Each structure stands twice: as C-alpha cells, then as structure tokens.
Amino acid sequence: MKICITSQGSTLDAPAEERFGRAPYFMIIDTETGSSEAIENRFAEATGGVGPKAAQLLIAHQVTALISGMVGGNAREVLMAAGIQMYTYRAGGSVKDALEQFTNIKLERAG
C-alpha cells in the first residue's frame, strides 16, 4: 500500500502539513517495503486549481491512501473517483507521527 502524507519538508521527521493542495511536499511511504519518497508539490504556489492537479500527481504515483488535515471539494472528488482513501490528521506532529497513528488505526476516515 502506498500512503501519501502532506508535509512541510522532505523527511519523515518534518512537520505534517494540514493543507492538501498547497502542501510543500508529499511524503509517499510504501508500507510493504518501508521505503519513502519526498515529492515536491510544484502546484503549491499556483494561482488556482491546485487541488485537482495535486490529486493527479498522487494518482500518477499509485497512492492508495492520503493523510492530510483538509482536502478541498474539487480535489476530494478527483481522489474519490480514483479510489484513494482519505484520512484526517490534525495533531500538529511529524509525518512519522501521522504514519504511526494511521498504522495503529487512530485516524478518522474523511470522505
């Protein structure tokens, strides 16, 4: 399973980002291999339509679950159509903490 956690930085110790479309980075973690990859969100500073474009980026990386604080309506529609599960994380911790809470089934499913 590939999980994406919105992040303010490019490491697992970086603070998790609450915004989806404007997140500076997407941390993609493969739960089967334990590998992780930071993808810079090139749409974060765009003027509009960033949510759906960011959602397409996750689809291209074969993400199956997203952990973020909030996802806008247009992005939510794209993610739902792609079958990507969404979970809410607003604890203010690191990417690693968000992953741990997901693994321990402590996050609320969104959408």
N, C-alpha and C positions, 0 to 999 in steps of 0.2 A: 504494500500500500504506500502511495506517495502522499505525504501531507505537506501542505503549504502553511507556513505561519508568517503573518505580516510582521516585518521587523524594521527597527530603526538603524540597524547595522548589518554587517556581513558575517557575523559569528553567532553561535548558539548562545553565547553569553550576552548578546546585545539585547536591549530592551525590546519587548514586543510592541508593535505599533497597533493602535486601535483603529486606524483608518485603513480601508482596503485599497481603494483606487489610488490614493495618494501616499501609500506606504513607500518609503525609500527602497526597501528590499523585500524580496520574497525568499524566505528560507524554505527550501524543499528538502524534506527528510524522507528517505526510503526506509520504512520500518522493517523491511525484510533483511536489508544489508547493513543498516545502521549508518549509511553514508548520508552526507548532507551537502547541499549546494546553495550558494547565495546568488540570487539573480537580481541585478539592479533593475528597478522599475523605471524604465525610460519614459513612462507616461505620467509619472508623479507630478511633474511641473507643467503639464499640458493645460490648455485653457478649458477644455471641455471633453466630455465623453470618455473620461479616463477609466471609469469602472468597467464598462464592457470591453475596452481594449485590454485592460489588465486581466480580465477574466479569460480572454482569448489566449493570453500568454500562459495561464495556468493549464488551459486545455491542451496547448501545444506541448507542455511538459508532462502530460498524462497524470496530473494531480487528481486524487480521488476524494480528498477532504481538505477543507480550508478552515484555519483557525484565525479569527480576527475579531476586533472589537465591534465593528459595524460595517455592513455592506449595503450600499445604496440599491434602490429598487431596480434600476436597469442592469447593474452587474448581477444582482441576485437572480434575475430572470435568465441571464446567459448561463450562470453557474448551475442553476436548477435544471435547465434544458440539457446541460452536459452531464447531469447526474453527479455533480460534485456536492458532497455533503458539507454543510457549513456549521461551525461551532463557534460560540461566543466566548471570548477571553478578555476580561477587563480587569484583571487583578493587578496590573501595573508591574508585573515581573518580567523576567527574561524569556527569550524564545525557549530555552531549556525548560523553564518552569511551565510554560504553556504546553509543551510536549509531554511533560510528566503528568500534568493534570488530564490531558487527553488520554494518555495511556492508562491512567487509573480511573477512567470513566467519570471524571468530575466536572466536565464541561457540558453546558447546556447546548442542545442542538438548536440551531437557528433555521428558520425557513422550513 
